[in-house]
Amino acid sequence: MARYTAALLLLTICASTGYAQQPEEVTPKKEDSFEAELCKDKDAGEWFRLVAGEGDNCRDVIQCTSSGLQAIRCPAGLYFDIDKQTCDWKDSVKNCKLKNKERKVKPLLFTDEPLCQD
């Protein structure tokens, strides 16, 4: 009887340690997916706002970097100018309602065939 109890105890211990050592499923972190979604259409070094509006919202901006998100807040009396990409006097900044710079279409410099017909 003691032999069966010892065998059962040994089997239980082996089963529980084997179960605990199974590799966990790798899932992307919520922060990584949020960061990827924020940065997908942004150029390197481009500052942007999460919230558009007046007041203190106009002082806070974020930039996507290779090491993650970087946030700054302009000093008191200054707002962030999205077009100039710098802090400026709050009376000079007229684009607090914009979240990011206007996107311009980049020209096609190399094509297989000429774009203009003669």
C-alpha positions as CSV (number, residue, x, y, z in Angstrom):
1,M,0.0,0.0,0.0
2,A,2.8,2.4,0.9
3,R,4.4,1.6,-2.5
4,Y,1.3,2.6,-4.4
5,T,0.9,5.8,-2.3
6,A,4.5,6.8,-3.1
7,A,4.1,6.0,-6.8
8,L,0.9,8.1,-6.9
9,L,2.6,11.0,-5.1
10,L,5.5,10.8,-7.5
11,L,3.2,10.7,-10.5
12,T,1.3,13.7,-9.2
13,I,4.5,15.7,-8.7
14,C,5.8,14.9,-12.1
15,A,2.5,15.9,-13.8
16,S,2.2,19.2,-11.9
17,T,5.8,20.3,-12.7
18,G,5.5,19.3,-16.3
19,Y,2.3,21.3,-16.6
20,A,3.9,24.4,-15.0
21,Q,6.8,24.3,-17.4
22,Q,4.7,24.5,-20.6
23,P,5.8,27.6,-22.7
24,E,3.4,30.5,-22.5
25,E,1.8,31.8,-25.6
26,V,3.5,35.0,-26.8
27,T,1.1,37.9,-27.4
28,P,1.9,41.4,-28.2
29,K,1.6,43.9,-25.3
30,K,-1.3,46.3,-25.4
31,E,1.3,49.2,-25.1
32,D,3.2,48.0,-28.2
33,S,0.0,47.7,-30.4
34,F,-1.2,51.1,-29.2
35,E,2.2,52.6,-30.0
36,A,2.3,51.0,-33.4
37,E,-1.2,52.3,-34.2
38,L,-0.2,55.9,-33.2
39,C,3.1,55.9,-35.2
40,K,2.0,54.1,-38.4
41,D,1.6,57.2,-40.5
42,K,4.1,59.5,-38.8
43,D,7.5,60.5,-40.2
44,A,10.6,60.2,-38.1
45,G,11.0,63.2,-35.8
46,E,7.4,64.5,-36.3
47,W,5.7,65.8,-33.2
48,F,1.9,65.5,-32.9
49,R,-1.0,66.0,-30.5
50,L,-3.2,63.3,-29.0
51,V,-5.9,65.8,-28.2
52,A,-6.6,69.0,-30.2
53,G,-7.9,72.0,-28.4
54,E,-7.1,75.2,-26.6
55,G,-5.2,75.9,-23.4
56,D,-2.9,73.3,-21.9
57,N,-3.8,70.8,-24.6
58,C,-1.8,73.0,-27.0
59,R,1.3,72.6,-24.9
60,D,1.5,68.8,-25.0
61,V,2.9,66.9,-27.9
62,I,4.3,63.4,-28.6
63,Q,7.0,62.0,-31.0
64,C,7.5,58.4,-32.1
65,T,11.1,57.3,-31.7
66,S,12.9,53.9,-32.1
67,S,12.9,53.5,-28.3
68,G,9.2,54.4,-27.8
69,L,7.0,57.4,-27.4
70,Q,8.5,60.7,-26.2
71,A,6.3,63.4,-24.8
72,I,7.1,67.0,-24.1
73,R,5.2,70.0,-22.6
74,C,6.1,73.5,-23.7
75,P,6.9,75.9,-20.8
76,A,4.3,78.2,-19.4
77,G,3.4,81.0,-21.8
78,L,4.3,78.9,-24.9
79,Y,2.2,76.6,-27.1
80,F,3.4,74.0,-29.6
81,D,3.2,75.1,-33.2
82,I,2.5,72.0,-35.3
83,D,3.6,73.6,-38.6
84,K,6.9,74.9,-37.3
85,Q,7.4,71.8,-35.0
86,T,8.6,74.0,-32.1
87,C,7.3,75.8,-29.0
88,D,6.3,79.4,-29.7
89,W,4.6,82.3,-27.9
90,K,0.9,81.3,-27.4
91,D,-0.3,84.4,-29.2
92,S,1.6,83.4,-32.3
93,V,0.3,79.8,-32.5
94,K,-2.9,79.6,-34.5
95,N,-3.0,75.8,-35.1
96,C,-4.0,74.4,-31.7
97,K,-7.0,72.6,-33.3
98,L,-4.7,70.5,-35.5
99,K,-3.4,67.2,-34.2
100,N,-0.6,66.7,-36.8
101,K,1.1,68.3,-39.8
102,E,-0.7,68.4,-43.1
103,R,0.3,65.5,-45.3
104,K,1.5,66.4,-48.8
105,V,1.7,63.9,-51.6
106,K,5.3,63.0,-52.4
107,P,6.1,63.2,-56.1
108,L,7.0,60.2,-58.3
109,L,10.6,60.7,-59.2
110,F,11.2,57.5,-61.1
111,T,8.7,55.8,-63.4
112,D,8.8,53.1,-66.0
113,E,7.1,55.3,-68.6
114,P,7.0,59.1,-68.9
115,L,4.1,60.7,-67.1
116,C,3.6,63.5,-69.7
117,Q,2.8,62.6,-73.2
118,D,4.5,64.6,-76.0
